[in-house]
Amino acid sequence: APTADDYAAAGLTDVSAGAVDGLNSFLGPLPTDGKDTADEIQAMVDAYSRLLATAAGETLNPALGQSDFDALGMDSVTETNLAAVIEVVGKSADDGSDVASRGALAGMVNSAESLAAGFYLRDYAEGDGLKENDDGTQEAMTAPTLDQYLQVAVTGMDAGTDAENAQIVGAVNSALVTVPVDGAIASEKETLQTVIDQYLDVLAHAETNTTGGPTAAEYAVIGVELADSVKTGDGFALLDEAIGSAGKDGVDTVPKIEGLASTAARILDTVDGGTADPALTASELTDLGLTGVTDGNLNAVVDAIAAKTSTSDVANLTKLQAIADDGDQNHSDALGVIARYAGANGSAQNTGDSDPFVTPLDSDYRTAGVDLSELTVPLDSSNFADALNTVLEASTVTDTHVDTSPELKPIAETYAEILTAAADTSSLNLDKADYDRLGLTGVSSDDAAADLLSSALPGKAVAEVDTWGELEALAVTAYEVIDSATSDSVSSSLSASDLNDLGLSTVTPDNLDAVLQTIADSDPSDLQALSDTDSDATNDLTNVVGTAVS
């Protein structure tokens, strides 16, 4: 074996007689191409010196790192366990005896695997899944693996199928990134095991379809933060039953559990005329365990919950489902009111009819799935309902057009866009399909006519467009203008008043004939805009008419 003199003769420095045996233990196993130059062997010697200095508690700059272990040929040290190995070296015997030979260091590296896993779990929990870089930025850490949990000797993580094991690993990982489950909890085997055991209990409860699961305090162990209203009493009773019937997939992350808890809490907030914030959604109520709740009947279901006066009325899924069923029936009844009104074109039915005629109110629209107060419109809900009723009265809008929420809602939204554009002169980008929803004739089958109407509506007084009849009159005028240009024939039905209402204020009975002839002689594409911003006399209706009357 080489001696200290041999090292010196080869031009290598910092090799003492006492360190030769240790150095040789690292030198021998190095691959030939890793020790066939003096520079490579000097790098090994330097790395060995830095290893011993770190064990002695010295502060190195730069600190012991991956390149040092590479120079020593310690392939078992990687970026994954590097931090743990360095920490263990620093805590080893100051005289270097724990790391002075390859065998001793290898044994420490092997034990460091479990330490590395523990340190990683600690850091993952302490940073809530994020690590801070040297430049102060943060990045997501890779989620801990099953192997890392097994390295720290916790149990319960690998007792099932691969899919089941992956699920519990993901569940516990979601607990580690919560604020309550911090690095101190994750770094101790006993407290980490408690988190795992508690989550296993939650997953088991989710398969029972019954009550009697973990307590609020036990949910807190896995980092679940509950509103006060669902920690005890009716709120917790509802949450407990919901989790018991959710299935493992419904509770396999802390956010899913907190989502169910939030839904339960907001249901309690809704009781007795309250308001949930944020508003309850159909998907949330479905996840809680209710059936038959849709976006269409959601308003009716929420209103049925609000009509209850005590939280005991919603303390279990059976009671809550009955309320949801009542809401669904109310939704169907409201759609019936609206559809019958449209079917009768707003004319009173026979008073002996089993389904008596009722004029829809804004409350009927809300129950039918269209909350008029949530739409941007320059009318209050009551007056907007009156405006919508005039659409239902049109012969072109029948009961089959409004007997479902998905059909009714776009009608209300389209009319709201028109009224809003009229009020604030904002642009309107409706097409013929939009106008067809409102039952407006002519423009519903002609793109150019639809474009002209969309150009004419902004800036109108709201009172000029708050009935279907007013909209229809403007739609007919827009269609007649485009049809005249398309067919190259002078319109026999357009009047000066019609064109004035559309927005052509310069047309009079005296110049009407000239205007109509100019329209008939024009290219339809030049008439699709009422007015544009340039002075070209051939590409908007106002300029075309201006040429005729000048």
Phi, psi and omega in degrees: 000147180300146176256175177300323179295323179298317179299317182293321180296332179277003178084016181269142185248165175063036177247113179261161180299326181287341183262353187298314183300318179296316179298318180297327179295333177272324184294315185305309183287349181298141177296152184306318182285001177256002181215023183263011173225153179298324181298319181293318180291322177297323178297323177294316179299315180297318180296322179296318178299319180290327177297312180294323180295321179294320178298327181282356177090010179285150177264116182259149175222107003285163182288162174309135186215187184301322182297328178293315180292327176297318180295329179277355179078021181271080183295339182286351176266120181231178178298333182293318184249004185305311183299319180294318181298314181298319180295319180292320177301316181296335180264002181280179182302135183297334182280000176082002184297333181286345185227008190289342179234163180300318181298317180295316180294322180297321177297321178293321178298319180299317178289334180291340178303313180290323177296320180299317179298317179296318179296321181293316178299319177300310183293323179297317180288319183295323180266007183052042176086006181238149173237150181261130179277169181299332181273008177090351178280162179245149174219156182290137174276151173294134182298141178304149182257168176302318181301322180293321176295319180294328179299328181267008170068030171276160184242167176092358184265344186229030184270353185243200176289170178303319181293319180293320178296318179297325181293316180290326176298314179297322180295312180294322177302320180294331176288322182296333182270007173277158180295316183298326180270099187256186182298325179297320179291316184287339184274347179254128183303317185294315182287325176294320179298324178297319177298315181297311181301319182293322179291324175300322177295320179297313180297322178294318179298326183295346181258003188271338186055039179209184179261185177089028180274199180303155177277171178300321180296325179288326174296326180297332180299326180266012174092005180287127178253119184252145170294151182304326185292342180245015176276334181215177170061213185299322181296316180290325178301317179294315180296317181301315180292321181297316179292323180297337181248008186281337187079155183304320183295339181275350183223022187273013167218153177300318178302327177294317178296315180294331176295316177296319180296319178297318179298315180299317181296320182284337171295316178298323178296332184280332182303146176062045174079014181279178181229130178279141178223112359288167183299147176293148177241161179297319182294324178295315180293326176293316178299328180292337178128002180276153176242154175082006178269126182233170175299329181291315184263005184304313181303317181293321178295314179298318179294326178292323175294316181297335181285343178285147187257351183222144177294341177295339179288346181235024188279355174212165186291331179296312178297317183293324178294321178297321178294317179297321178296320176297317179298320179297321178294319177299322178297314179297320180296319180294319176298324178297318178301313183292317181294320179295322179296318178292321181295330180265005182053033177077009179264138184301137178274173175302128183295343178273000180297141179293337174247084187298150181291132177224133175282123183299137174255170178300328178294327176293319179297318179299313181296330179282356176110007181232100180276104185295334181288344181270352180267143177282114184201143184277033177225153173285170187301321182295314181290327177293323176298320178299318180295317179296326179298328178292332174292317179297331181287343182292141181293339180276353176247113184252177181299328182287347178276344188226021184266009171223153180299317180298337176276321185288319186300314179298330177296312180296318181294321180294316179295323177298321177299318181296312182296321179293318178297323178295321185286322186243012177058023177286159181294154182233126185240054178268150177244185186296330178294322177297315180290330177298324177302324181275000178074022180279126186278159178079292183294341181285352181233008184222116183298316183295319179294321178297319178296318180297317179296318179297330178283331185274333187288320180301135179092350174293153171294141181304323181294345179272350184225019184265017170224154179297323181300320179293318178296317181298320179298317178293322179296318179297318179297314179300318180295317181298321179298310182293321181295323179297315180291323181293320184268357182057034180231142181289132180292138178260357185249339182287138177243168176299322180297320178301313182289327174299315180297327179291335180128008181259085189287345185273355181280131178231168176302330182288324182255008184302315184299318180295320179297313182296323179293319179296320177298315181297329182275355186271161171282130181305328181293340178276356185245006185285343176246136177295318180201144173235186189268354180263178182256011179294125186279004187240005183231021165208156188296322181298316180291322178298315179293322180300322178296322183290327186265354183278000000 
